[in-house]
């Protein structure tokens, strides 16, 4: 919460306090005996719940609870939405603050007369108003280049939409025999797995390196060093990853592009989707509702208990998947989506995490490594491993300071595009029968700018497929050279994910500009939150790329205007 937001928060809290007192006083006048006590207790508890949640939302997002509610990925009317919402509430409700507010409110009601409480409310309102008046005279210290001034003048609102059921167009087979060149394609997704996530063995060895080393297979894998995510928000990154559609595209384009499952089905492959996460949030159940998926297996189908926010034990899903893949016919495409690395990190599992591993993040890494080991062994036992195309990726990373303890600002990645959140884990195991030229190209691409958007076109290339007629992947096949001047855009709001605040990153090779909230005193920073030097032309050069896409223009403009208002004392969010 910034200085400019404090008086706004105090003023709103004072108004709510006055309403609370009015309700309590009215309840006391209209009711008597036990009924009055019950009503007053209910009002106090409700007020305490709201204030504790509101403070938490302010701490995480810098805006009020009421500002966030319209943008939540779970709606009251969604199928299973109430249950999902209650599970999230149970895992994230600041119970200590909640209890403290109840004690505070009860003490005020018992020890202070009504007149004194009204005086306190009036004083709070007066002080908040006075501070706000003083801050309104503060001049903005933000300086803007010509390009930045253009975005400040746009004044466009962020879009507001949601994922929904799709009618997808069919990919175009190339003039080759009907049998797919690759008979097994496996995509293992790990929620929140950044490239910096430590392994269970050592904080000096990454999770990705540990996965490559499973079974002595390190030489089989290629790990791009500059892989970027399309978004640090799952409800953008996963749809982009599944389709090769960039986050700045419109919703209609996203829902017309074929998914990985549609690509495989065009080649007559069996398709499997196994996930430890419930799909009832952000409309993922509708997004994946497709005849192109032969089998969807979630905690609901397995009857597994939810233990990590909206997911079950990753190990149970991996174990069940291995049972299936050992007997499944070829050709096959499967997606396994693990969720144990989502905060607060799964720390206990049926795979019996050793007690010597005390760090919650490293315990979650142990479970993730064990799941990967199970799956890779099953591929080997079934004779699929050698000629399989395997891609292992995180959908985004997390703040590197997070360990899973209570009270951490683990949602900073929504508006702060730091190095640790924009770089997901990304591993590729090409099929052994891949032509030598394509293998060498893949190896050379490991040093280039690679994106999660490249997964879908890489799978399409392995199956000798092109995108639907008149459409194109925004990603690029990793079996083809990646241009050195490639531009990549990461976005945290778009036509299918709204939020009170946005964040955008534009990258080219190793250069980055971040339009986010790492530093509210500058409109743009690098990936480390540092402002650009006056003579550094990368900022305006890359920022000009945003002018090509209306959705990016809106997001950049929203952040710039919000920062300018904060600098001039207007603390409300965009």
C-alpha angles and dihedrals in degrees: 000000000000126000091254091056096052097078091045090053092046092050093050091046091051091052091050089048090054091050090049091053092047091052092047092048092047092048090051092051096047099039136041139190121012093344092062091050092050093049093046091047091050091050093049093048091048091050091048092050092051095046094048092049091043092053090048092050090048090052094048100038108013091235134089128272090248089055092054100042097077090054101048115126090229119066126194091238095052118110104263089002095127093053092046091048093051091050091052090046092051091052098043107029109119094231095178092055090044091055092045091054091050091052091046094048093045091049092051092050094047101041104034131062122231095254092056092049091051088051091052091051093048091048092050091050092048095049092046091050092048093051090047091053091051092049092049089068093055111109122227115257093198117119120201134199121222092267092047091049089057091059091046089058095051096075094186123165122237116256121253121211145121140223116266141173113302140218102206130199120236123252119241118247115220122234096278136111115291095245109093115244089231119048098192128039119176126183115188112192122193117196113235094358106151123185089252096056107125122235122242090251099057142350086231093061119066125228089242093055091048092052091050090052095054109123091001091288101133093120090060094062136078118201115194110221098209105042116152134195125233089226141354087226115086096217089062102033097051096050089046092048092048095051109024087238116142120237092244093063120102123261093251091058092049092052093048097050115094118248125225087268092054090051091053094045090054086063094046095253125152111247129211131183116191119176135167090208127086111244098211095098126083087008092281089144089062094042091055095039097115140134087226090077112076095190132017115189120186134155086276093060091044096045089231123161119249108242107157110049101283100356142077130223107307090214092062091054093047091048092051091046091053090053089055099044094051090065102026116115124242139282098054141165118191134178118200115190116195122192107183094106091062112109129296081035124230106263104172128051146161086255088072107239109221114254090229088074103078102162111094093218093051091046088055088048090054090054091047092049091048091052092050090048092052092050096046091048090051089052090051094047091050093049093245103108103083098054097032125112106223125185121184117188146156117228089227140327134256135234105289092227094063119108100166097260122140120270097032119137091238094161095064089105089073091072106012115070100196125166093261094057102040095052112072125190106267125181131169128196107187121205114268091236093056110130113262093241092055092046091054092047090052090051092049091049089058088082095046133081104287126183137198083238086073095069096078097046090045090055090045090052091050088054094044092244133141126206119266117292111281093015134093139198114248088209125066133233110258088218088069126064114272112226114248091226095054115148119214126191126198118194134181098193128042142134093306101037122048127186136164090251132034136207130199134185125190116195138184119178103313095339119104136180118190123201096191144098103283087107120016093188093069129048094221134023138172121259090277093056094253121138120242121254116252092249094049107104095185092092098060093035093056094035088059088063088069089065089073094066125053093207091054091047090055094048095047091046092050093053094045093050092046091052092047091052091049090051091054094048098265101125103181118117127247 
